[in-house]
Amino acid sequence: MTVEKKKPLVLLLLLPLFVLFDCAGVSNKPHLSDSELNWVTVYKISRTNFSHLETLEGQAQLTVQSAGQSYSAETRVKMKRPDSLYFKIEAALGLDVGIFFADRQNYFIYAPMENICYTGAVDSLHKAPLFDIEITFDKLMQLCAGAEILPNMRDPNMHHEGDNIIITGMIDSLACTYYLERGNGLVKKLEIRDPQSRLVAVHEYGRFKKINGVTIPHTIRLQRPLAKESLSLFYTQLKINKKLSGNDFYIKIPDSALKVNL
């Protein structure tokens, strides 16, 4: 398990967008035939692709914009399914800004500059600073992988526009529109609207590449237009399904740190 310095808490503000989840793109050559373009097929594609992901380790540029503050920082991401998730955010000159670790039981947030460690049960993650919406551990993992898993929707409708597959449907009171690439059948954009037809969230994924059997985007962009908040992850390095040990997730918290249980 691991954790380390400052501003990582703003990152957590935007993770709830998923409550409703090296470079170059995949070939544009379609590998879905017309006969395969149906709801059952595309529903299975996102789930099957994500199920092939065992571990992820990457270096990314994290950009956060919110009413409180805006910044961009290098971020190391590590994930080991089904039970380990880690973020380490670094400022200029390699200074640690903050470290976040979670498993299926607990989470830790350590801000070295303030020497404060926040802990709590995963099911109370919404109580963490700047984190006020319920989110599951599985959704956090989907964030790392840029995996937008198609959910069960009410009255799903699918149609084609050029190379796009467009799926619309309702999830509770929210109207969702998914845009899929015909080439890989994965979500490249999701728009969510409230009952008043206001755009409340946009998720965008790009620069897909297949690595060790998993197709994964290297660009992840999340927006909350009404709140004027956004988060972007641009992976510059990415390793998929390489062996990770427990030491890769180790977090050393000084005895002098102020410990706050939420």
C-alpha positions as a Python dict, from the first residue, in 0.01 Angstrom:
ca = {
    (1, 'M'): (0, 0, 0),
    (2, 'T'): (122, 353, -69),
    (3, 'V'): (50, 735, -45),
    (4, 'E'): (244, 1086, -84),
    (5, 'K'): (212, 1488, -135),
    (6, 'K'): (-30, 1793, -179),
    (7, 'K'): (-313, 1876, -430),
    (8, 'P'): (-419, 1510, -508),
    (9, 'L'): (-744, 1574, -328),
    (10, 'V'): (-874, 1781, -619),
    (11, 'L'): (-838, 1469, -835),
    (12, 'L'): (-1086, 1291, -611),
    (13, 'L'): (-1343, 1563, -667),
    (14, 'L'): (-1391, 1446, -1024),
    (15, 'L'): (-1375, 1071, -977),
    (16, 'P'): (-1749, 1050, -902),
    (17, 'L'): (-1819, 1115, -1268),
    (18, 'F'): (-1782, 743, -1310),
    (19, 'V'): (-2056, 659, -1070),
    (20, 'L'): (-2327, 619, -1330),
    (21, 'F'): (-1562, 314, -1488),
    (22, 'D'): (196, 404, -2538),
    (23, 'C'): (101, 631, -2784),
    (24, 'A'): (-44, 592, -3134),
    (25, 'G'): (-400, 488, -3205),
    (26, 'V'): (-546, 157, -3306),
    (27, 'S'): (-595, 85, -3672),
    (28, 'N'): (-902, 245, -3824),
    (29, 'K'): (-976, -75, -4010),
    (30, 'P'): (-1312, -201, -3882),
    (31, 'H'): (-1313, -548, -3731),
    (32, 'L'): (-1686, -551, -3664),
    (33, 'S'): (-1900, -663, -3954),
    (34, 'D'): (-2246, -518, -4015),
    (35, 'S'): (-2402, -838, -3886),
    (36, 'E'): (-2210, -799, -3558),
    (37, 'L'): (-2324, -443, -3497),
    (38, 'N'): (-2599, -505, -3246),
    (39, 'W'): (-2665, -414, -2884),
    (40, 'V'): (-2570, -754, -2741),
    (41, 'T'): (-2232, -751, -2918),
    (42, 'V'): (-2125, -400, -2821),
    (43, 'Y'): (-2253, -456, -2466),
    (44, 'K'): (-2017, -753, -2433),
    (45, 'I'): (-1717, -588, -2601),
    (46, 'S'): (-1649, -328, -2328),
    (47, 'R'): (-1692, -582, -2051),
    (48, 'T'): (-1478, -848, -2218),
    (49, 'N'): (-1199, -603, -2300),
    (50, 'F'): (-1182, -479, -1940),
    (51, 'S'): (-1190, -836, -1805),
    (52, 'H'): (-860, -904, -1987),
    (53, 'L'): (-688, -628, -1789),
    (54, 'E'): (-494, -763, -1490),
    (55, 'T'): (-240, -491, -1414),
    (56, 'L'): (-167, -139, -1531),
    (57, 'E'): (131, 87, -1468),
    (58, 'G'): (163, 423, -1635),
    (59, 'Q'): (303, 772, -1630),
    (60, 'A'): (56, 1044, -1719),
    (61, 'Q'): (11, 1418, -1728),
    (62, 'L'): (-279, 1504, -1502),
    (63, 'T'): (-460, 1832, -1562),
    (64, 'V'): (-731, 1948, -1322),
    (65, 'Q'): (-948, 2256, -1354),
    (66, 'S'): (-1203, 2360, -1092),
    (67, 'A'): (-1341, 2667, -921),
    (68, 'G'): (-1096, 2619, -634),
    (69, 'Q'): (-773, 2567, -826),
    (70, 'S'): (-620, 2452, -1153),
    (71, 'Y'): (-294, 2269, -1208),
    (72, 'S'): (-109, 2016, -1416),
    (73, 'A'): (123, 1753, -1272),
    (74, 'E'): (301, 1429, -1353),
    (75, 'T'): (115, 1132, -1209),
    (76, 'R'): (214, 771, -1165),
    (77, 'V'): (-73, 525, -1178),
    (78, 'K'): (-62, 162, -1068),
    (79, 'M'): (-345, -85, -1066),
    (80, 'K'): (-366, -453, -990),
    (81, 'R'): (-702, -617, -1026),
    (82, 'P'): (-900, -705, -832),
    (83, 'D'): (-777, -527, -519),
    (84, 'S'): (-506, -258, -552),
    (85, 'L'): (-520, 98, -685),
    (86, 'Y'): (-254, 369, -646),
    (87, 'F'): (-194, 729, -759),
    (88, 'K'): (122, 931, -692),
    (89, 'I'): (113, 1294, -799),
    (90, 'E'): (440, 1485, -839),
    (91, 'A'): (510, 1855, -873),
    (92, 'A'): (809, 2015, -1043),
    (93, 'L'): (1156, 1878, -956),
    (94, 'G'): (1002, 1544, -856),
    (95, 'L'): (844, 1668, -534),
    (96, 'D'): (560, 1447, -413),
    (97, 'V'): (227, 1627, -402),
    (98, 'G'): (8, 1346, -280),
    (99, 'I'): (-46, 973, -273),
    (100, 'F'): (-372, 781, -285),
    (101, 'F'): (-413, 408, -226),
    (102, 'A'): (-726, 197, -205),
    (103, 'D'): (-813, -169, -188),
    (104, 'R'): (-1151, -331, -148),
    (105, 'Q'): (-1156, -257, 225),
    (106, 'N'): (-983, 75, 296),
    (107, 'Y'): (-834, 385, 138),
    (108, 'F'): (-543, 611, 236),
    (109, 'I'): (-471, 967, 124),
    (110, 'Y'): (-137, 1110, 233),
    (111, 'A'): (-35, 1473, 176),
    (112, 'P'): (336, 1492, 267),
    (113, 'M'): (359, 1872, 260),
    (114, 'E'): (86, 1893, 525),
    (115, 'N'): (195, 1559, 679),
    (116, 'I'): (-168, 1449, 703),
    (117, 'C'): (-305, 1102, 632),
    (118, 'Y'): (-676, 1048, 572),
    (119, 'T'): (-810, 695, 604),
    (120, 'G'): (-1145, 528, 585),
    (121, 'A'): (-1345, 232, 461),
    (122, 'V'): (-1383, 218, 84),
    (123, 'D'): (-1760, 241, 115),
    (124, 'S'): (-1712, 579, 287),
    (125, 'L'): (-1481, 723, 22),
    (126, 'H'): (-1732, 1001, -39),
    (127, 'K'): (-1643, 1138, 306),
    (128, 'A'): (-1285, 1211, 202),
    (129, 'P'): (-1192, 1580, 156),
    (130, 'L'): (-1344, 1725, -162),
    (131, 'F'): (-1516, 1393, -229),
    (132, 'D'): (-1891, 1408, -179),
    (133, 'I'): (-2050, 1153, -412),
    (134, 'E'): (-2070, 776, -371),
    (135, 'I'): (-1828, 579, -589),
    (136, 'T'): (-1735, 214, -596),
    (137, 'F'): (-1389, 65, -599),
    (138, 'D'): (-1461, -91, -938),
    (139, 'K'): (-1542, 252, -1083),
    (140, 'L'): (-1206, 382, -961),
    (141, 'M'): (-1032, 101, -1146),
    (142, 'Q'): (-1224, 182, -1460),
    (143, 'L'): (-1098, 540, -1433),
    (144, 'C'): (-735, 424, -1447),
    (145, 'A'): (-803, 216, -1756),
    (146, 'G'): (-1028, 468, -1929),
    (147, 'A'): (-1286, 190, -1942),
    (148, 'E'): (-1642, 308, -1993),
    (149, 'I'): (-1837, -11, -1929),
    (150, 'L'): (-2173, -14, -2101),
    (151, 'P'): (-2441, -54, -1831),
    (152, 'N'): (-2786, -204, -1843),
    (153, 'M'): (-2997, 76, -1987),
    (154, 'R'): (-3367, 128, -2020),
    (155, 'D'): (-3490, 122, -2381),
    (156, 'P'): (-3145, 122, -2549),
    (157, 'N'): (-3146, 233, -2912),
    (158, 'M'): (-2853, 187, -3149),
    (159, 'H'): (-2792, 345, -3487),
    (160, 'H'): (-2495, 421, -3714),
    (161, 'E'): (-2356, 747, -3843),
    (162, 'G'): (-2053, 691, -4063),
    (163, 'D'): (-1784, 519, -3856),
    (164, 'N'): (-1971, 593, -3533),
    (165, 'I'): (-2202, 362, -3345),
    (166, 'I'): (-2441, 568, -3136),
    (167, 'I'): (-2635, 420, -2845),
    (168, 'T'): (-2895, 614, -2649),
    (169, 'G'): (-3086, 508, -2341),
    (170, 'M'): (-3196, 596, -1990),
    (171, 'I'): (-3019, 521, -1662),
    (172, 'D'): (-3260, 615, -1386),
    (173, 'S'): (-3361, 974, -1477),
    (174, 'L'): (-3048, 1046, -1682),
    (175, 'A'): (-3036, 1038, -2061),
    (176, 'C'): (-2711, 883, -2184),
    (177, 'T'): (-2563, 893, -2533),
    (178, 'Y'): (-2266, 667, -2609),
    (179, 'Y'): (-2048, 714, -2917),
    (180, 'L'): (-1850, 404, -3011),
    (181, 'E'): (-1577, 355, -3268),
    (182, 'R'): (-1675, 102, -3528),
    (183, 'G'): (-1311, -10, -3544),
    (184, 'N'): (-1297, -147, -3190),
    (185, 'G'): (-1651, -120, -3053),
    (186, 'L'): (-1536, 73, -2745),
    (187, 'V'): (-1678, 397, -2606),
    (188, 'K'): (-1498, 709, -2729),
    (189, 'K'): (-1750, 956, -2589),
    (190, 'L'): (-2035, 962, -2339),
    (191, 'E'): (-2279, 1248, -2283),
    (192, 'I'): (-2510, 1252, -1980),
    (193, 'R'): (-2809, 1485, -1952),
    (194, 'D'): (-3042, 1548, -1661),
    (195, 'P'): (-3426, 1553, -1680),
    (196, 'Q'): (-3405, 1919, -1789),
    (197, 'S'): (-3183, 1815, -2083),
    (198, 'R'): (-2884, 1997, -1932),
    (199, 'L'): (-2546, 1846, -2014),
    (200, 'V'): (-2410, 1736, -1676),
    (201, 'A'): (-2115, 1518, -1778),
    (202, 'V'): (-1898, 1437, -2080),
    (203, 'H'): (-1645, 1153, -2085),
    (204, 'E'): (-1404, 1134, -2382),
    (205, 'Y'): (-1142, 873, -2469),
    (206, 'G'): (-883, 875, -2746),
    (207, 'R'): (-552, 738, -2876),
    (208, 'F'): (-662, 377, -2834),
    (209, 'K'): (-393, 113, -2855),
    (210, 'K'): (-399, -261, -2802),
    (211, 'I'): (-136, -372, -2551),
    (212, 'N'): (-99, -732, -2436),
    (213, 'G'): (-452, -820, -2534),
    (214, 'V'): (-622, -508, -2393),
    (215, 'T'): (-738, -209, -2598),
    (216, 'I'): (-692, 100, -2386),
    (217, 'P'): (-710, 478, -2445),
    (218, 'H'): (-409, 693, -2368),
    (219, 'T'): (-619, 1008, -2343),
    (220, 'I'): (-898, 1038, -2086),
    (221, 'R'): (-1096, 1359, -2046),
    (222, 'L'): (-1382, 1411, -1801),
    (223, 'Q'): (-1593, 1725, -1783),
    (224, 'R'): (-1875, 1853, -1564),
    (225, 'P'): (-2000, 2156, -1761),
    (226, 'L'): (-2246, 2287, -1502),
    (227, 'A'): (-1981, 2280, -1228),
    (228, 'K'): (-1709, 2404, -1467),
    (229, 'E'): (-1481, 2122, -1364),
    (230, 'S'): (-1262, 1900, -1579),
    (231, 'L'): (-995, 1635, -1547),
    (232, 'S'): (-760, 1503, -1813),
    (233, 'L'): (-514, 1215, -1807),
    (234, 'F'): (-264, 1188, -2092),
    (235, 'Y'): (-62, 870, -2063),
    (236, 'T'): (294, 907, -2193),
    (237, 'Q'): (399, 560, -2078),
    (238, 'L'): (178, 260, -2024),
    (239, 'K'): (245, -103, -1935),
    (240, 'I'): (-37, -355, -1934),
    (241, 'N'): (-44, -696, -1764),
    (242, 'K'): (313, -675, -1634),
    (243, 'K'): (381, -832, -1295),
    (244, 'L'): (336, -599, -996),
    (245, 'S'): (426, -698, -641),
    (246, 'G'): (298, -577, -306),
    (247, 'N'): (602, -348, -279),
    (248, 'D'): (475, -153, -581),
    (249, 'F'): (184, -36, -367),
    (250, 'Y'): (371, 20, -41),
    (251, 'I'): (309, 354, 131),
    (252, 'K'): (526, 471, 416),
    (253, 'I'): (343, 711, 647),
    (254, 'P'): (562, 884, 909),
    (255, 'D'): (473, 831, 1274),
    (256, 'S'): (455, 1210, 1305),
    (257, 'A'): (176, 1238, 1046),
    (258, 'L'): (-163, 1360, 1163),
    (259, 'K'): (-403, 1071, 1106),
    (260, 'V'): (-766, 1148, 1034),
    (261, 'N'): (-1015, 863, 1011),
    (262, 'L'): (-1323, 951, 808),
}
